[in-house]
């Protein structure tokens, strides 16, 4: 990954909405809207866990320990 690819991991995001298996978030500083598709449909997304306005960051999966 180059610096541009990892820029999304340098910003905080607010939840806009949960729509089925899709999570919509907006960058606090950039205003960029991202749609994240749930990779585990057996564990559904819900607004109780991800309410609109909730603040969070994205984790870079390339830095996570391998199993």
C-alpha positions in Angstrom: 0.0 0.0 0.0 1.2 3.5 -0.7 0.6 6.6 1.4 -2.6 7.5 -0.5 -4.1 4.0 0.1 -3.5 4.2 3.8 -4.9 7.8 4.2 -8.3 6.4 5.1 -6.8 4.9 8.3 -5.5 8.3 9.4 -9.0 9.9 9.8 -11.9 9.6 12.2 -15.4 8.7 10.8 -18.9 9.2 11.9 -21.6 6.6 11.2 -24.2 8.0 8.8 -26.4 4.9 8.5 -26.7 1.1 8.6 -28.5 -0.2 5.5 -28.7 -4.0 5.5 -25.2 -5.3 5.2 -23.8 -1.9 4.4 -22.3 0.7 6.8 -22.1 4.3 5.6 -19.6 6.5 7.3 -18.3 10.1 6.7 -14.8 11.3 7.3 -14.8 14.0 10.0 -12.1 16.2 8.2 -12.4 15.1 4.6 -16.1 14.7 4.3 -15.5 11.6 2.2 -18.3 9.1 2.4 -17.4 5.4 2.5 -19.6 2.3 2.2 -18.4 -0.7 4.1 -19.9 -4.1 3.1 -20.2 -6.5 6.0 -17.9 -9.4 5.3 -19.7 -11.6 7.8 -23.4 -11.7 6.9 -24.1 -14.2 9.7 -23.3 -11.4 12.1 -25.7 -8.6 10.9 -25.0 -4.9 11.4 -27.5 -3.0 13.4 -28.1 0.6 14.6 -28.0 -0.4 18.2 -24.3 -1.2 17.9 -23.6 1.4 15.3 -25.9 4.4 15.9 -25.8 7.4 13.6 -23.3 9.9 14.8 -21.0 7.3 16.5 -17.4 8.3 16.1 -14.7 5.7 15.2 -11.6 4.9 13.2 -10.8 2.2 10.6 -8.2 -0.4 11.4 -5.7 -1.3 8.6 -6.0 -5.0 8.1 -2.5 -5.2 6.7 -1.1 -4.4 10.2 -3.3 -6.9 12.1 -1.6 -10.1 13.3 -2.1 -13.2 11.0 -3.8 -16.3 12.4 
